[in-house]
Amino acid sequence: IISASGELLVIQGQGAPVWKQDDLVGISGYGRDITEQTHAEEQIRYQVHLLESVSDAIISTNLDAEILTWNQAAETTYGWSREEVIGHPLAEVLATHYVTDDRDLALQRLLDEGLWKGEVIQRHKNGAKLTILASVSLLRDNHGNPIGAVGINRDITEQIHSQKALTKVEHIYREAIRSA
């Protein structure tokens, strides 16, 4: 409805007809302003759409490193559906091996700085090893206490293979030139 001030409001209500003998004389009911709730629900739907639209895997965990969220890109990257992984320990699913730091150092940086970025090797459902560029942020509650983490993971396996192939070709050309 439109309020007296011209503001558009969303109202949830219920009404019942009021009868006097066989004549309808009015409607009795109530209405409740749910405009803020509706806007909040729209904002949540928008944010869910954003998470599902990005091309990077987005995975969140609790403090026990159990998977809480797993977006569509994570399904595509790793091969597991969200139903298969939600509630399972991240380490069991992805078998992460740290390339740029060791696990303990990465965890300490995450706790100290609230952010860790680096390269890791993780496992696809089919057993293939994936090279992942990971950015992990610590999640905190309203009081600043850690409650979990969210990782944004980009599969860079093909880029790494291409870079290694290019390096090999460059080495072959240098050897050929030196031999000539």
C-alpha positions in Angstrom: 0.0 0.0 0.0 1.0 3.6 -0.2 1.2 5.4 3.1 -0.1 8.9 3.8 3.5 10.2 3.3 3.7 8.5 -0.1 6.0 5.7 1.0 5.4 2.3 -0.5 4.7 -0.3 2.3 4.4 -4.0 2.2 1.6 -5.1 4.5 0.8 -8.6 5.7 -2.8 -8.9 6.8 -5.8 -11.1 7.4 -9.4 -10.1 7.3 -12.8 -11.7 7.7 -16.2 -10.5 6.5 -18.5 -9.0 9.1 -22.2 -10.0 8.5 -25.3 -8.5 9.9 -28.0 -11.1 9.2 -27.4 -11.7 5.5 -25.8 -8.4 4.7 -22.0 -7.8 4.5 -21.4 -4.7 6.6 -17.6 -4.6 6.7 -14.4 -6.5 7.1 -12.6 -7.0 10.4 -8.9 -7.8 10.4 -5.4 -6.6 11.0 -2.4 -5.5 9.0 1.3 -5.6 9.9 4.0 -3.6 8.2 6.6 -6.1 6.8 8.4 -3.6 4.5 11.8 -3.9 6.3 11.5 -7.7 6.4 10.7 -7.8 2.7 13.7 -5.6 1.9 16.0 -7.8 4.0 14.7 -10.9 2.2 15.4 -9.3 -1.1 18.9 -8.3 0.0 19.6 -11.9 1.1 18.3 -13.3 -2.3 20.5 -10.8 -4.1 23.6 -11.9 -2.1 22.8 -15.6 -2.7 22.5 -14.9 -6.4 25.9 -13.1 -6.3 27.5 -16.1 -4.5 26.1 -18.5 -7.1 27.1 -16.3 -10.1 30.8 -15.9 -9.4 33.2 -18.2 -11.2 35.4 -18.8 -8.2 34.6 -21.5 -5.6 33.4 -20.0 -2.4 33.4 -22.3 0.6 32.7 -21.4 4.3 33.5 -23.5 7.3 32.9 -23.3 11.1 35.7 -23.3 13.6 35.9 -27.1 13.4 36.6 -26.7 9.6 33.3 -28.4 8.7 31.9 -27.2 5.4 28.9 -24.9 5.9 28.5 -23.4 2.3 29.6 -24.6 -1.1 28.6 -22.5 -4.1 27.9 -23.7 -7.7 31.5 -22.8 -8.8 32.8 -25.1 -6.0 30.6 -27.9 -7.4 32.1 -27.2 -10.9 35.7 -26.9 -9.7 35.8 -29.9 -7.3 33.1 -32.2 -8.7 31.2 -32.7 -5.4 27.7 -31.5 -5.0 26.9 -29.4 -2.0 24.8 -32.2 -0.6 27.8 -34.4 -0.6 30.1 -32.0 1.4 28.0 -29.9 3.7 28.9 -30.9 7.3 32.0 -32.8 6.3 35.5 -31.7 7.3 37.2 -29.7 4.6 40.4 -31.6 5.0 38.7 -34.9 4.3 37.0 -33.6 1.1 39.8 -31.6 -0.5 43.0 -33.1 1.1 44.7 -29.7 1.0 48.5 -29.5 0.6 50.0 -26.0 1.2 52.5 -24.8 -1.4 53.4 -21.3 -0.3 53.2 -21.9 3.5 52.8 -24.9 5.7 49.4 -25.5 7.3 50.3 -24.3 10.7 51.8 -21.0 9.4 48.8 -20.4 7.2 46.4 -21.0 10.2 48.5 -18.7 12.4 48.4 -15.9 9.7 44.7 -16.3 9.3 44.2 -16.0 13.1 46.6 -13.1 13.5 45.8 -11.1 10.4 42.3 -12.3 9.6 43.4 -13.2 6.0 45.6 -15.8 4.3 46.4 -15.9 0.6 48.5 -18.6 -1.1 48.7 -21.5 -3.4 47.5 -24.9 -2.5 47.1 -28.3 -4.1 43.6 -29.8 -3.6 41.8 -32.9 -4.7 39.0 -33.1 -7.3 36.3 -35.8 -6.7 37.9 -37.9 -9.4 41.2 -37.8 -7.6 42.9 -35.3 -9.9 45.2 -32.7 -8.2 44.2 -29.1 -8.7 46.4 -26.1 -8.2 44.3 -23.5 -6.4 45.0 -19.8 -5.6 43.2 -19.4 -2.3 42.2 -16.4 -0.3 40.8 -17.2 3.1 39.2 -14.7 5.5 38.4 -15.2 9.1 34.7 -14.8 9.9 33.8 -13.1 13.2 30.6 -12.7 15.2 29.2 -9.3 16.3 31.6 -9.4 19.3 34.7 -10.0 17.3 35.1 -13.6 18.2 36.1 -16.0 15.4 33.3 -18.2 14.2 34.7 -19.7 11.0 36.3 -18.9 7.7 35.4 -18.3 4.1 37.7 -19.2 1.2 37.6 -17.9 -2.3 39.4 -20.4 -4.5 40.5 -20.1 -8.1 41.6 -23.1 -10.1 44.9 -22.1 -11.8 45.8 -25.7 -12.8 45.8 -24.9 -16.5 47.8 -21.7 -16.2 50.4 -23.6 -14.2 50.6 -26.4 -16.8 50.9 -23.8 -19.6 53.6 -21.9 -17.7 55.6 -25.1 -17.2 55.2 -26.0 -20.9 56.3 -22.6 -22.0 59.3 -22.7 -19.7 60.3 -26.1 -21.2 60.0 -24.8 -24.8 62.1 -21.8 -23.8 64.7 -24.1 -22.4 64.7 -26.2 -25.6 65.1 -23.1 -27.8 68.0 -21.8 -25.6 69.8 -25.2 -25.9 69.2 -25.2 -29.6 70.6 -21.7 -30.0 73.6 -22.5 -27.8 74.3 -25.7 -29.7 74.1 -23.9 -33.0 
